[in-house]
Amino acid sequence: MIAPKIKGRRLTALSMYSRLVMGGSASSADFVFLGGDVSLDLVNTTIVLNGRFTDLLTTPQRLSEWIAAAGLAPSASARLGTDLHGRVIELREAIRSACTALIDGAAIPGEALDVLNEALRSVPVPELRQDDGTLTLEPRVDLDRDPETLLGILAQHAAEVVSGDRADRLRRCDNHDTCTLLFMDTSRSRSRRWCSMELCGNRHKVAAHHARAVSNRIRR
């Protein structure tokens, strides 16, 4: 398969995400792109906020903002309705189910595969493009004209994540108590534990330091 190229600016927004987790409110700038793949970034639009599972894509407008922030199509959204919004959310949960199953060493649930395969039918048709005499074969992506191709783009990326050599790099943040983020471990040693060292990794270090300090005081 030929994966569509993701254009535009992607925000890591660590400080904003940290503010969210510490009690702020969601805005379009608060989407976090730490997954290493757009399909995982979609899954990561649900976070633990103030101890509660929170969905950052509650409306078609929020989905439009995410599409722009992800660089999928900055001008998209004009034709995004409640039906497509619902199908994207369904696809998101299918991707989550597939990825968490693989992380846990289990088989992907059949329902998740059905949703992914249905969405794959909307993969954009490739076309030849010529730039300075160089021909390339790229998917034709126009979400304004055909918004359902969004499902195909996301499903195609997800399919490439859960199949082949990339699947064994899927990870869940080790901060299981307050973080639900998934990511691709692209480190050479394949030892990445945290969604981000600046956020969950630092929290772990602080907690470990506090525990050692308490233990030392007790021993005295």
N, C-alpha and C positions, 0 to 999 in steps of 0.2 A: 504493500500500500504506500501511497505517496501522502505523507502527512502535510497538511497545509502549513505554510510558514506563518508564524505569529508575528505580526508587525506592531509597532507602537511601543509605548513606555510601560514597563511593569514596575509596580511599586512594591518594595519589600515592607515599608511602613512599620518597621519594628517598634519605633517609639509610639506610633499611633495605636498599634495592636496592644502594646503594653498598657497604654492609657485605657483602652477598652476593657482589658482584663481587670484593671484596677478600679473600674467603676464608671467609665465614660459612656457616651452614647455613640451609636454607630453612624457613620457617614460614608460617602462614596470613597473617601481617601483611606478608610480603615480596612479595606480588603488587603489580605496578606498573601504574598506570592512567594512562598518558601518551599513549595512542593517539588519543584524541579520539572514539573510537567503541568500543562494547563488543565488536564483532567483531575489531577490531585489538587490543584488550586481551586477547582470547582468544589471538590469534597470539603476543602478547608474553609468554605463559606459558612460552616457551622462551627461555633466555638463555645467554650465554657466561659460564661460571663457572670460574675458575681455568684459563682457556684451553680449556675443554671445553664442548660444546653440552649444556645441561642442561634437562631437562623438569621443570617445577614441578607438573605435573598427572599424577603417576605412578599414582595410585589414585583410585577413586571418592570416597573421603573428601577427598582434596585438591581434586577437582573441586567437591565440595559446599562446601568452604571458599571456593573462588574465586567460586562462585555467590553466596554470602552477601556476600563482600567487594565484588563488583561491583554489589550492590544489585538483582540480578535477582529474588531471592526468599529473604530471610533464613531462612525456615523450611524451605526445600527441603532435599532430600537423603535423606529417609527411604526413598524408593524408587529411588534411583540405584544401579543395579547395574553389573556389569562390561560388559554389552552396551552400555548407553547411554554409559558412559564411553568405550568404544572408538569408538563412532560420533561422539562429540563430538571426540575426537582426530582422527579421519578428516576431520571437517568443518574442524577447525582447520587441518590441512595443506592442504586444498583452498582455504581462504580465503587462506592464505599464498601458495600457488601462483598464485592469481588476482591477488592484489595485487602480487606481485613481477613478474609478467609485465607488468602495466600500467606499473609503475614503469620497467621496462626497455624499454618501447615495443613489447612483443610481444603476440601474441594469447593469450588465456587458454586453457590446455590443456583439451581436451574432457573429460578425466577429472575435472578440477576442477569444470567446469560441471555435469557429471552429478551429482556429490556435492551441490553447492549446490542444484540443482533438486529432487533427492530430499528434501533437508531442508526445502525450502520447502513441501512438502506437509503439513508439521506446523505451519504458521503458525497461531497461535490464532485462533479465530473471533471477529470483533468483535461487541460487544453495546452497546446503548444504556444509558447510566447517567445518573442524575439526581442532581444535587447542588445544593441550594438553588434548585431550580427551573430549573437550567441543564442541558440535555441534551448529552451528549457521546457520541461513538462511539469506543469503545476496545476493544482486544483483550482477551479473557477469558484471563487468565494464572493458572493454578493448577498449579504444578509438583509439588505434593504429590499431587494427584489425577491429573494427566496429565504426567508428567515429560518425555515426548517433545516437548512443546511447546517445550522448551529448544532443540532443534534448529531449530525453525521461527523462534524469536526471533532466534537468532544468525545464521541464514541470511538472514533478512529484512534485518537490519542490514548484513550483508556485501553483499547484493545492491544496497542503496541506496548503499553506498560505491563499488562498482566500476562502477556505471552512472550516467549522467547527469553533472551538472556537478561532482560531488564527486570524480570519479575523477582529475582532473588535480591534485588536492591531496594525493594519496598520496605519501608520502615514506619513504625508508629512512634511518636515522641515518647520517651521514657518517663515523662512527667504524667503518669496515668491519672493522677488525682484531679488535675486542673487543666489538662491539655488533650485535645483530640486530634491534633494535626498529623497528617500523613506526609511522607516525603520520600524522594529517591535518594538513597545514600550513594553519592558519587565520589566519596572519599577513596583514596587509593587503598587504604587499609580496610575499607568497608566497616568502619567502627563508629560511625556517627550515631549518636544516641538522642540528640535533642533537635527539636524543630529549629531552634536557634540558640547558640551559646549566650547571646545577649539577653535572652529572656529566660527560658526554662533551664538552660545550663547554669546560668548565674544563680537562679533560685536554688538549684540543687547544691551548689557550692556554699551558698549562705546558710542553708539548712544544715549541711554537714558540719560547717564550722561551728554553728550554734550547738549542735549535738555534742561535738567534741568538747566545747567549752563547759557545757553542763556536766558532762562525764568527768572532766578534770576537777570541777568544783566538788562533786560528790566524793571523789577519791580522797580529797584533802580532808 
